[in-house]
Amino acid sequence: MKPVYVIQTISLKELLNARRQTLHVIAHRYESGSMATTANHPFSDWDKIFTDTMMTVAAIDRLVHHGIIMEIQAESFRKKQAMERNPQHKVSSER
């Protein structure tokens, strides 16, 4: 049995710096093994990450084809902790 490949917290900044490598990893694991990812942005924002629409579609297509999507609508744990440390400080919820 192959191990699960985990990409934790896909963010715009990380993907902008490594978009081709990220697409390569996703494409390589697509039919060869399991992969789990977490992302701070919905798929609709991913066109801002990859250099063109085809890269965006290719990445999303491979992630969702055999995948299970769990969307969690919850407050950020980091934001919650920051607010508890300093209730007067406003923490932006913008991504």
Beta strands, then each sheet from edge to edge (+ up, - down):
strand 1: 5-10
strand 2: 35-39
sheet 1: 1+ 2+
end
